[in-house]
Amino acid sequence: MADPTRRAVLDLLRAGTRPAGAIARAFPVSRPAISKHLKILRRAHLVEEHRAGRHRIYQLNPEPLKAVDSWLEHYRSFWSASLANLKSFVEAEYQKETAAQGQKHSGAPKFERTKK
């Protein structure tokens, strides 16, 4: 999944099954390079291959991706909450800062009374 070409192959296969030749033609790299990518994706069970005559047909296997998505959901929740808390903190600090600047620039000097 770290390789952008493999991710692009998975994106291509989201639209439906394709023969290996059609997949290879969609990329500017050599057919052997695409073949290696497909082999890695097969080993990871992210694509399935079947033969139709002389052609190797590939299709996306979404099940492993669903498991990853489910695992990532916990982290999405964590980061959403953390970012919301950060946003609230930054907004509160900004309001304090602008209120303090407003007092500094209100025009009339402010004097404190001293006790005698």
Secondary structure, DSSP 8 states (H G I E B T S, - for coil): --SHHHHHHHHHHHT--EEHHHHHHTSSS-HHHHHHHHHHHHHTTSEEEEEETTEEEEEE--HHHHHHHHHHHHHHHHHHHHHHHHHHHHHHHHHHHHHHHHHHTSSS--------
